[in-house]
Amino acid sequence: MVIAPDGEIGYHEAPAFRIFLRQGFDQKPKRMVADLIGVSYMSTPGLATLVEALQQSKKLSIPLVICGMNDRVRAIFEIARLHTVFKIVGTREEAISL
């Protein structure tokens, strides 16, 4: 299952992102991939949504992999030290092949 949001994930977009992730988990995929290649910016609500998704993935034993981050989004993850708790790879192909 690949979720590929586009644009910014801020206060207004995070609720829709949360719904898409939950719907993805509801389908009980082998792996959930959040491909952020189209995301130009992510604010705190976007990060919180991914943390919730990580908690859900652990609860359901469905691995969550993040890929395709640009430097700006990666910097936000690093500032929040979230790069140490998420499985992050470079490309969708890498994420799918895990």
Secondary structure as UniProt FT lines:
FT   STRAND          2..3
FT   STRAND          6..9
FT   TURN            11..13
FT   HELIX           14..26
FT   STRAND          32..35
FT   STRAND          38..42
FT   HELIX           44..60
FT   STRAND          64..67
FT   HELIX           71..79
FT   TURN            80..81
FT   HELIX           82..84
FT   STRAND          87..89
FT   HELIX           92..97
//
